[in-house]
Amino acid sequence: MKDTGVEDLHTLQEELKRLGISVVSGRQDTVISVKIKGLAGRALLRGLRLADQLLQEKIKNALQTCTDPATKLFTDPTFGPSSSDPDGAAAICRAGGVISAKGGSQHQAKVLGLLQRGKIRWERPIYATENEESDSSPQDEEDDDIYSMTSTDHVFASNATLFADGVSSGDVIQGDLGDCWFLSALSVVATRSDLLEQTFWRRDQHKAKGLFVCKFMKNFVWNYVLIDDRLPVFGFTDKKAGKPYFARCRNPNELWVSLLEKAYAKLHGSYEALIGGFVDCALNDLTGMCSEQVILKEGFPGFGENPYIPAKPQQKHGDPFWEKLARYKQSGTLMGCSIQPPVTAKEVAVESSAGNGLYFKHAYALVDVAEIKTAKGESVRLVKLRNPWGMGEWTGPWSDSSEERAQNEDAIERFFKILKRKVGANAEKRVFMTINAQGKVGADEISQEEVTEINTNDGTFFMSYDAWMQSFTHFFAGIDFPDAWHGRRSEGSWNEANCGGNTTKSTWINNPHFELVIDQRARIFASLSQEDPRGSENLKIVPVGFHICSLSPIGNDPNKVEIREPSKKLDAYYRLYKPADRDSFQTGKRPEHLPPAIIPGTVIPSIDDDGIPQPAYTFKQAVSVEATMEPGRYCIIPSMYMRTVRSAVVV
């Protein structure tokens, strides 16, 4: 007799393959990767429904094969305590031992020591019944007191729920792990509850079995990560419950932060793999949005390459970067920032003081921006930030205890209290985000409230825009493009034949080419991404960049790059990388051509007289540029600074 479950799976996989959707499973079918390419309209919606059915079948099989007979609960065989690893050490530190890795071995040795001495143990929460879930709000006491009163059964959460009264950026509390970059991204995404709740497939449908499914975008593939609800807990005694050792919610009975962090750690191999990172990368992984990083201060690699940074930090009118922040917030774009020490400062420790309550090498969520009218009738631009520690705030002007805040509380509440945004109904943008239990795909208008209250040390604070620009060095964003925009993703790779190296190499022109045709003047956002090496021993981030050049036919080769001689007026802006050979490059007498320093088509009178610089080579997973361009035929040429690496490339 045939196994109907296996037959259903096979049929679904064949149909998905026919549509061009690939599904790959790993870790004993507890990580399911779904890649969709080139689908739109009805074909896309059909693909979404079929993939959703396939996930249901995979989860059904996981519940059958991975349920503990004693507890009747799903027990992850690949992440957490097992018969071969009773302490779950491999889930916390790769290979379950102290290894040399970013963040140092001292932290790993400490955690493993606590595990071995029984100071950390894995616990499951006890869930609230349906009529009790509404009474899961936190107490008014300090955190340690809350956890000491949590449960007479000494379980870290005895009235547990996935979400308690919605989500907020203030929910996120960092644990004993250097993953503030990821937690800051969670704080940012929490300002869009529609996006955050969609990171949990079918929400908490299988919580009674101790199973949750979290969804992440990794290298442009959606990964569905099955986890059980066992969490490492510490601080417990015979008389009080403990609390999660790693990240947690401020409300001890709310689980979404701890579960998302656990699933993200599993995707990369261990909690230890999450030490150190960038907010923009996490935003991309959590939402699938394009990520962006902007250098805010002179003296840091990449500064000056973004046209939005104003020439003067104190600029009050016509500040393009402030306008960009306001536009991003209006569209629902997710934002964060950090302070890096000067390049010359070699001994600055991670999360050491940067003065005025701020910290170096620490990621903050940028949750809101607004221009308010003060009690004196003056206009002031403010930014609202969130420290994922849940404490540690700016102590300068406009801080919680400042005179400015006390005198203008009504104005702050009026401009910051309620945020309402329309979420786009583009089905392609919302892949695997809007399918309900009946398999229906849809999108609604979402209204969200983010209440601003004074709390002297909750990690949320205000700064003036000028003070923020003077203090912070890096800005990050996960961009939610307006529905009117159109996008396309193209994939390629560097190999021995086409890895041409940087623009100083005669082989630069051999790099992959991607054609870009613009029919009318348009705003474009172009991004180059390389594979994320996190959790991999074979990959690493390398310096990459890309150049946009004009395409015009030369002889019988319509795809050959031709660098036209710029006008004398623009001569200063067209920097060639080998000045001595300038004439030969411009006349096309040599077969290899170099790109101009300014992106062709971006020198537009009254819009941008100077044009937009080409992106610089940087050590980042993604490099991007935004510009208004004239109609024309262009070519995007990505390149590595070195020619020694083979890698995939996505534009």
Buried (B, 14 or more C-beta within 10 A) or exposed (E): EEEEEEEBBEBBBEBBEEBEBBBEBEBEBBBBBBBBEEBEEEEBBBBBBBBBBBBBBBBBBBBEEBBEEEEEBBBBBBBBBBEEEEBBBBBBBBEBEBEEBEBEBEBBEEBBEBBEEEBBBBBBBBBBEEEEBEEBEBEEEEBEEBBBEBBEEBBBBBBBBBBBBEBBBBBBBBBBBBBBBBBBBBBBBBBBBBBBBBBBBBBBBBBEBBBBBBBBBBBBBBBBBBBBBBBBBBBBEEEBBBBBBBBBBBBBBBBBBBBBBBBBBBBBBBBBBBBBBBBBBBBBBBBBBBBBBBBBBEEBBBBEBBBBBBEEBEBEEEBEBBEBBBEBBEBBBBBBBBBBBEEEEEEBEBBEEBEBBBBBBBBBBBBBBBEBEEEEEEEBBBBBBBBBBBBBBBBBBBBBEBEBBEEBBEBBBBBBEEBEBEBBEBBEBBBBBBBEEEEEBEBEEBEBEBEBEEEEBBBBBBBBBBBBBEBBBBBBBBBBBEEEBEEEEEBBEBEEEBBBBBBEBEBBBBBBBBEBEBEEEBEBBBBBBBBBBBBEEEBEBBBBBBBBBBBEEEEEEEEBBBBEBBEEEBEEBBBBBEEEBBEEBBEBEEEBBBBBBBBBBBBBEEEBEEBBBBBBBBEBBBBBBBBBBBEBBBBBBBBBBBBEBEBBBBB
